[in-house]
Each structure stands twice: as structure tokens, then as C-alpha cells.
Amino acid sequence: MLLSTPTRSLKHEYATYVDFEIERYKDSISRSSLLKLADDAVESLRAGEQIELSELVLCDAVNELIMRRLKMPAYDKWRRNRLKMLEQFRRADHWGLAATQHLSDEVRPQEHPHVVVTGPHVEERTLYLAAHGAHVTAIGELHEEELVTKVLVAAAQAGLSGQVSGCADGLGEWAPSVPVWAVIWHAQVLDDLSPERRARVLTHLQDSTVAGGVHYIEGVSPEARRTPSICALIADYPGWQTPADTGDGVIVLHKPRVA
């Protein structure tokens, strides 16, 4: 898990982005296609009068061919594109966040950077918070590996790979490597869990959250707040600050600070 990785230089982020895309391409083609690519690289090196064909030289030549095939931008162009992407990512309306939801205000990612996101909006919330300075772990279920990969790809393209890590083992299997300030999730995440596993997951999330931290639970309409299931969910947070009814489809629970 890369949750505690410090923010890295832009050139480091660019190199990470390039490596990430190259490896994705290699994984997407057949072995015979990869061998053909290596043959093309050898021919290119020989045409350039490269005398020593070491494994490292050949690997670099293959990577250069892949970069050209993918039409990957040079560093300066990538850096300009990144600034435009970050400007978009920081806007709540870009991700469909209502003005009343105040996600960045509740989470305060620049002050308390370690955040966990799961649920149907994992991509949007992860990239939004990372663009605001958070270090985010995006958690998907076992069948959502492609979704988690999509989040990591978008993070690499925006130069945020040092701030975003992914876990596709499911919320029940996730274990933090550092204390967590905030957990962003959706009420439906617990819908399909047995009562025993539901209790275990909630306890795990609460124990992983530092004193003063927040749980930001989406997908709870004003009507749903009065249903037995949501009342039971709030009751499963003993000692946490009871949420006010803001009417925005969100429950925000605050873990008490240590006196």
C-alpha cells in the first residue's frame, strides 16, 4: 500500500506515468506480439549502429517503441495537460458533487491527508480528494479490479500516483498501514453483508480512524434517515457525534477527540 508515500517531484510522477502505461500495454498484448516488438527494437538499434545489445539497452528500445505507438506526450506537454486535469479534478461539479455536500470541507484533505474511499463513487471521490492534497486508498470489491485500475490510471495521468493507491480485495480484507483521518463510503456498501460481517467491517473502519476523524456516508435520503436500517447504522457508532439532518443525502459522523 502506498498510502504514506510523500508527494513526489513532477519528473518522478511523469516517469511513473510512463512506466505505468508501458506495463499496461505489455500486459494487454500477446507474447508473440511482445516478441515481435523486441525484434523491431533490435532492428532499430542495428540501424542506428548500436554496437552493444545488452538487455537494458534492448528494454529501453522496446519501451521507446511502445511510447511512440501509444503517442505518449513528452514531459513538457504532459505537465501542461496535468495542470488542466488538476484544475478539472478540483472542481466539485466536475464529479457531480452538489454544492451542499461540502466533501473537501468535511475531510480537509490538506490538513489530514490520509483518506479511504469505497462504494459506487470511488473513482470520482478518490480523484477529487487527491487533487485537493489527500493521500487516498481506493477500495473496490473483488469483482471491481478494473475499476480500481481505472482510478490508478487516471491518477498517473494527472501526476497523482504518489497520492493514490488501490485495493481490490474488498473492504473486509483491507488493512491500513497508517492512521486514517476520513472514510468516504456509500450506504449501499453494507447492504449485501451479513449482520456479522457488517459489524466486523464497521468496527474495523472505526478502529482505523483517528480521534477527531470523520466518516462521510453518502446515499442516505432524508426519508431514508428515519428507516430502521439507517437508525441501526447510526446506533452502531456509539460515542460518535450524531449527524445533523442537512437534507443533502449525506451522513457525517465525527469520532470524538481524546480529552
HUPEFEN-V132054 format. One record per helix or strand. SS is the DSSP state (H for helix, E for strand). FROM is the first residue (numbers start at 1). TO is the last residue. Records with the same first field share a line. If there is no record, write none. Layout:
BEGIN
SS=FROM-TO  FROM-TO
END
This chain:
BEGIN
H=10-28  31-47  55-70  75-89  92-95  103-107  122-131  142-157  187-190  195-208  224-226  228-235
E=114-118  135-139  164-167  180-186  209-218  241-241  250-254
END
